[in-house]
Amino acid sequence: MAYENIILEKEDNIAVITFNRPEAMNALNNQTRAEFRAAIEDVAADENVKVLILTGSGKAFVAGSDIKEFGKTTPYMAHNIMRLGEMVEKLEKPVIAAVNGFCLGGGCEIAMGCDIIIASEKAKFGQTEINIGIIPGGGGTQRLQRLIGVCRAKELIFTGDIIRAEEADRIGLVNRVVPADELMSVAKEIAGKIAKKSAAALKLAKQTINYGQQTPLESGLKYEYEMYALALSLEDKAEGVAAFLEKRAPNFVGR
């Protein structure tokens, strides 16, 4: 698929998807959603890609949905719209959000679907849908409360306020805040460290953590044990143990 509103790059087992509608603050229109879905499917199918980084061009990560398309969106279309945060969450590879600027509405929902969020000091976050008379529809009402607590989530969603990166860090919405000119280097450093691990073990770890977010502790612990037992059968487990005993770097094969 030819991309117009995103950029997909791959290097050293790391893929980078850049939302690239800077003139529209990278607002999500239907074409961007379709391109993003295609890019995610590309990354999922590429065995050479171990980690994905998401970022934006210009002053925004993603500043929400393209309001110009709202008048054309019927309830049926909204019901079937691609929930990008869910696509990111279900990708069986670690995903890092490198949030460079405005991260609002649907953009915040995409970031919260990622496994790690690194924010530029210039980044700003918010679930601003209430300001135009609607509510978050891409996971915002559910993921935000799990990340920062129910009361804080309600305050942000009810007020539609936009918060700075430092506040997002304080309340636990992001992993860390870094200088703007270091954002991608930090994200790639973390991605590079993760990419050296077993892709199979990473898949199991992400799957197990995500499962635990949606189930009682007892069920989560049982699932963890099952996935741990499965991990013991991996070729990468045998290689990892051998490498540790031989005092060398492991050569993981992803199975």
Steps between C-alpha positions, in 0.01 A plus 500: 500500500627848413503728803413869487414584861753282680865407454617143566873444549695191608857474623690270737194291597308819589207642304390862531154618398472878478160667473561750223222755454679792668275758333205337683689428825500134389125479560356157426288478189376179340794484261750531784322226694510269197869570439581445866319167500694391191828604661421312820421188295832547317691525828317200645594284199866608486707260711798734481312769694528446876376836631276777364528873577212739433555875468370805314634768268479871575343625822279200572509130567132477409266787594185285488253407230445717195188691598434588135391140446263491798206623295535201268532243779184301570449293819553186291833632370606600850415153629726344238779757508851367549605542863868569456593471867360148505698409190820618668418320822435171317817518291717212621808722516598776744387847393653826622319831462747785449264790563646813346215751540122519530359160595128555526180300465564208269871573515504455876304178453762369256781589742322323786476188285880493479718311745733789586441876466798735471401866492685803374505792741283674239232229501145572617232244580123503529172323437332806355190343343264654758584842357307420182219319676606136471699247705817303429425208268837333445572368845544826691236436765649159574877525464542841661345391829718189505812711456435798729205398719127553472474846657781656299365342181154641568645846559688501169210355302232719664699825463670430168811663645838471333798424725871547446751218481624561855148457640446189286817358650394590856168319474644193329374548147850482348818311582731798482547850359810588297633808319337545160823451307566170680156344455570267209849408617360396839212309339740321266739422785218330692379328183851376427533353847165320465580379147791295636264290712312189393211599272310193618545589866403861433182381331409283799583777749286760320215255457511405869514858629212607275294200613558596861361847438161351419462223755502443879838436664439130553422444132796715398738300717373174355547632147849622586600155621369343179698747288809449717474125446467564128809721507700214651451310173645776281822452307586849621480380861762234431718753317460758776602255772797376295614854427477592869706199607755558223522872582413618147224696330202282402403445138123487520303363205148602607353157572 
